[in-house]
């Protein structure tokens, strides 16, 4: 027994000794100089590459490495000196003399004497157990030079055994996975885990955002416990989600190869690293292994005011339907983001009256502290005459890509102050709801200002008896999508005021299905089936939409089917059309609908043969690998043939994420007296009214009223010109992505993707008593530009690629109703015009001396116009309408 114990103790001792002797990282031999060749190159191009080759450059040098000091108690605790020499800079790919920006240049002329001297000055790293614990260089050195040295140092950091570990290097603090097989170690850096000091921002909506794929792999070859070669490749690809051909990539490569060894300096004496470093040069300091921030300097760049003068004409109202408007808008935003408050105010004060609203769009969309301060100083919210500029500012806040608490606080302060226009008072509160949602989705729901605004809009509907104010708070809750608002919206869904019920129900429809509790569903079903009171048709139609879009049960669907035939005449037809549309378009509720329709009591000829003019139809606007776009048109008429509700929706979907791109709803009521018709049940006492409400890119905007009250109706009818009323007009920053990509080589790539939309949405309603005809129209005009720019910028040299696309399009939705006889004739038209799509690719290289090379390519195509298909009944009806008009 004793012999066994002694044997086990000896075995454990041997294992322990063996473990202590095993190298944890590369070990340098004493008094030996290791001579390496080092190359790092960076290339930028569109994601799939191009025939002309990538833009970029290659830096090559020799690197001498030797041991300065080793801890006597640990062979893996080493202080190492590296010296870069014989530096060369070349194009990354073959170039003709004409296209070679470096032709005729020397390394010294490109870098400059000071930077070249700093780059070739020796530096130290403290390598312990294969990890760089400290990087010693000179504080006075330019940040770009220190970063290049950090890039070389990263190739000496290697773990000799398989496993995952968190390491610090020039890329930041990253999770690393090592795989060791014999004399080869593969290091894979999980770039998505890297934490750096520089942070960017991206678009709130994933559909409109930018996707990035990154990889970083370094393969080490070792011999006798030391590095013989290290080959690294790092790739970052960025693409616009809605059009992945608009993409760019940056590739960084490093090669570190041992070319020989020779006798080197003797090991320094010393007790610790700090003492040895001080004895070598007391100016050397531990400056950190992570990359330093480098602020790009723009020599000879125009000031904001100079830039604005060149762009002013493109931002005049007459140019807003052209792609030059959003392109100038995006360029102006880039300049504003670098400008001070005073520079911005100078532009605001000098802009012409027609271009000023577009300037407000650009400045607000810039989302910097200086731009917000300038806007708050420039706008006078007590002046009702400034409504247009004030509303453009508020809408730009609502569409902001990355709002912060300060922007919300600014709107809260405005709402508490004196406001000259009631329309602006409403818009401020409604837009605050949108900002609350965006901040909450970023994890800022508990920020003090967010908490204040949440309290205000949650308590708002019950704090006033003024109908317009209640609607204002309900619309703010609709924008906020706060879970806490669901009980409030559920209660208002059963309101006696039809407008409250409609807003509450349409708000509930926007929530995640998981939040639709049994109580919410019971309430919505009570509204539809009128269990407690009589409701207007459009309220019941909104309730039906909520039921059918919220994962309805078999019983809910069966009860809906059984109601058809007992509804007002036109609503029978509307519900029938809605159910047929769900089945045809394979919507989520289609499965349970088919199950319920197997019962002949709920599905029979009598129930499904109802006639009328109301309808619901959905279809695809566009389908591609990147994104699919769908539209829906729901139209509900009163029994007398006058429009009750028209609802047009456009959705975009990408990677399973949905964006409500556009909703334009036109509502009318109380118009039966014009044609001596009898109102439908529950609508006998409604005031004459017509208006339009728009929701754009998930943001509900302030509704617009065409007329309200009989006297207003009559005056509008006699003064009606047929010209549409503007609902939304301006420039919107749709895509906004900015990040700094820190490469392992020490170089930095900056990526900027922006998408700008010039939009003009208008709507109108005409009624002719003489011809007994009404016409409603929704006109959408827009120009879209998306640009992506990836640049690698050293102080002395710059290389980059810009990819972009642009288009100009229009979409019109017109409904014509002839009510001279019954059944009345209804014709719906939804047309898109032929529109162009242009794609551009630019690659550029430049030196600090001003010498530059630019290459450009473009491609254009025409997408033919078309009339979007609706149901066959509509086609037949349109033929009759246009035949009778002749």
Beta strands, then each sheet from edge to edge (+ up, - down):
strand 1: 32-45
strand 2: 55-70
strand 3: 77-91
strand 4: 123-128
strand 5: 131-137
strand 6: 163-169
strand 7: 172-181
strand 8: 184-195
strand 9: 210-223
strand 10: 226-240
strand 11: 243-263
strand 12: 285-286
strand 13: 615-623
strand 14: 628-637
strand 15: 643-654
strand 16: 657-669
strand 17: 689-696
strand 18: 699-700
strand 19: 704-708
strand 20: 725-742
strand 21: 748-768
strand 22: 773-793
strand 23: 797-818
strand 24: 825-832
strand 25: 835-847
strand 26: 852-863
strand 27: 866-867
sheet 1: 6+ 7- 8+ 9- 10+ 11- 1+ 2- 3+ 4- 5+ 12-
sheet 2: 13+ 14- 15+ 16- 17+ 18-
sheet 3: 13+ 14- 15+ 16- 17+ 19-
sheet 4: 20+ 21- 22+ 23- 24+ 27-
sheet 5: 20+ 21- 22+ 23- 25+ 26-
end
